[in-house]
Amino acid sequence: MTRLGTVWLGVLLVPVNYYVATFCLWLGHWFSHLPGSPLRKHHVLSHHRLYPDSSRCRTSAFRFASGAYDSNRALLPWLLPPAIVYLLALPTALGVVSCLELAVATGVVAWLHIQFHLTHSPVDRWRWFETARARHAVHHDRDVNFGVGDHFWDRLFGCFAEAPPS
């Protein structure tokens, strides 16, 4: 494959990597909410203990759980399988670029999630953000809306709930 072909294939993989990343994060998040899940304490007893319901899920500074109750321990391992597949199945340059795209997509999702919990966010001014924040608040009340911002997988798997009109 030519260098130009590799670059274009890398660009074309951006949406694929986005949906792979959001699926892996969605799957880990959904699995962490299952009553018998071994990961439940890492997520529900951490993040949801700090932000137990929609009336108490905004703070002036986002608080991260730590130690045995760190939510990242429950979610980040779900990103390892695609990273391993990328590195083993794709040419080296594309594997590395795909892993970087996976990391960037994950970072953006994590940053957006933090914004949902802040009383004052730099993205408050956009309507799409207020809609996404309201849907996330519903997640803190019920086991729905496991996606962060983009609810493609929630809709596909039937666990999406619209926020009530404000």
Beta strands, then each sheet from edge to edge (+ up, - down):
end
